[in-house]
Amino acid sequence: MNLEDRVTELETRLVFQDDTIQALNDVLVKQQQQVERLQLQMSALLKRYEEMVGQFGASEEEAPPPHY
């Protein structure tokens, strides 16, 4: 294998590596957006849960019915 063939092979590999890195980066960006969206949803659900516990928390403190 002469020098020109070796350089061509290296350039070809570099192009494929650049393409792979870009594809991985795209997936990572999409996953980060999903994580951020899920964190916002989780915060909203926790807030709603705390509000509901505040509204119905007093009923939970009552003694259980006699059949328990």
N, C-alpha and C positions, 0 to 999 in steps of 0.2 A: 504494500500500500504506500503510495507516494504521499508527499506532503500536501498536495492539493486535495487529494481524496480525504485525507485525515481532517483537514480544515473544513471541508464540506460536511463531513460526518459530524464534527463538533458543532457547526452552525445549525445543522438539522436538529440535533439533540437540544440545542439551546432554544430553538423555536418551539419544540414540543414541551420543553420544561416551562417556558414562559406561558404557553397556552394552559398547561396544567395548573400553574400557580394562579393564573387569572380565574380559572374555573373554581378552584378551591376558595379563592377570595370572594367570589360571587356567592358561593354557598354560605360562607361564614357571615357575610353581611346579611343575607336573608335570615339566617338563624338568629343573629343578634337582634334583628327587628322583631322576630317572633318572641324572643325572650323578653324584650322590653314590653311588647304588647301583653304578654301573659302576666308580667309583673304588675302592670296597670290594672288588669282584670282582677288579679288576686287582691290587690289593695282595695279595689271597689267592693269585692265580695266580703273582705274582712270588715270593712266599714259597715256594710249592710248587716252583717252578722252581729256586730257589736250593737248596732241600733236595735235589732230585733231582741237581743238578749236584754237590753235596757228596758224595752217595752214589756217583755214577758218574764223577766227575771224574778219578779215578786211571786208569781204563781209557782215557780219551782221550789220556793222556800217553804211552801205549805207541806204539812205532814201527808204521807201517803194514805190512801183510803184504807179502811180496816181490813179489807180482804187480802192485803199483802202480807 
